[in-house]
Amino acid sequence: MNDDRRWESWSSLWDLSPGVTYLNHGSFGPPPRPVQEARRRWQQQLDRQPMEFFMRQYEPAWFAARRRLAAFIGADERDLVFVENATAAMNVVAASLDLGPDDDVLLTDHEYGAVQRIWQRAVSRTGNAEARIAELPDRIETAGQVVDAIFAAAGPRTRLLVVSHITSPTAITLPVQAIVREARQRGILVCVDGPHAPAQVPVDLAQWGCDFYCASLHKWLSAPFGSGFLYVRPEHQPRIAPPHLSWGRLLPHRPENWSDEFIWSGTRDPSAVLAVPAAIDFLQQVGEETFRQHGYDLATYARHRLAEWTGLTPITPDDRQWFTCMAHAPLPPGDATRLQRELWQRHAIEVPIVSWKDRRWIRVSCHLYNRREDIDRLMGALGQLFDPSSPASGQR
Ligand SMILES: Cc1ncc(COP(=O)(O)O)c(C=O)c1O
């Protein structure tokens, strides 16, 4: 099969609404058909014979799915549990960590808003502790700049650093390995917020040595919505508790370790996590590097088109060190919500326009089903909506 036909056959596996230009896989990544079908098969088994499903199939399937995920992200399976999403994972860490009244938590100014809220609430319950913010430079060229900026904001009270692997408002791949190394030397725990990373970049948890890693798999891996994981280093596992205490394991088994407590948390539909191996199979059939190179080429094209049009420079250089499948670029000042709405209402383009640090930015996700024509359509629509060199552009 030639290249064009191969790309066509992969794209045709997504059931995206016809006529919509979908450039937001980074927020909500829809699953391709083989993954949808895998999930549906689990649901059918559940609906047809619940006793057979729950009593005999569920636990072995959960363990098999976890084993597959562990191999994909370079972790020991005993250090992983499935959760619904990165938010659930982060809440488990925040609820389980015994923050003392003088323990500060440090976050960067590029962290996801809901994650900031989780940690603000956690520290507000402890007494004098604070959630402090490390400001990264306006223009980032080297990993050293990021590491220095983070640790310049750390102090003797810093107990935990919460840092994104790939940031949400700015789509930057942060140098997690170097950050974790420095934190460990200073005795600071690290919780990595990683929902954009699996599939988009290689993840090797055992190598990195972070304390906690929280991720959703319904973003770049295109696993079903409602699938995510929490990784916890062995020494912290005894203090990690599930949000809903239940049997842990299905009777007659009893939970024997921290991860068992997350297997059975009451009756529910677990098909999303059981279909995670199908999402890994799909990505590996395409080829992880083929997928990443496609996303990177397209994201680079989008960045160049946007920079040419606005005359504004992105935060990071053109380099896979800093981004893979998401292009992030500044836009002239203006109303972000209105521009996003108009792109949707007038041009059927779904793309996030982000208001961050009093500036307006665009984040363009490039998955397997996206093509240069999608970026060209976006540029055409932006050009119709406003002229970036005109002083009146801010009204858009
Ligand atoms: C960096 C980051 N962290 C956490 C989340 C929350 O992910 P979820 O809604 O899947 O829990 C997001 C969602 O976009 C994100 O971008």
The ligand as a Gaussian input file, in Angstrom:
#p B3LYP/6-31G(d) Opt

LIG

0 1
 C       -2.148000      19.066000      31.701000
 C       -3.504000      18.506000      32.031000
 N       -3.689000      17.947000      33.226000
 C       -4.870000      17.385000      33.575000
 C       -5.929000      17.384000      32.695000
 C       -7.220000      16.724000      33.103000
 O       -7.445000      15.607000      32.281000
 P       -8.816000      14.791000      32.444000
 O       -9.911000      15.762000      32.181000
 O       -8.722000      13.719000      31.427000
 O       -8.838000      14.300000      33.831000
 C       -5.802000      17.988000      31.451000
 C       -6.943000      18.026000      30.513000
 O       -6.911000      18.601000      29.473000
 C       -4.553000      18.564000      31.100000
 O       -4.359000      19.142000      29.918000

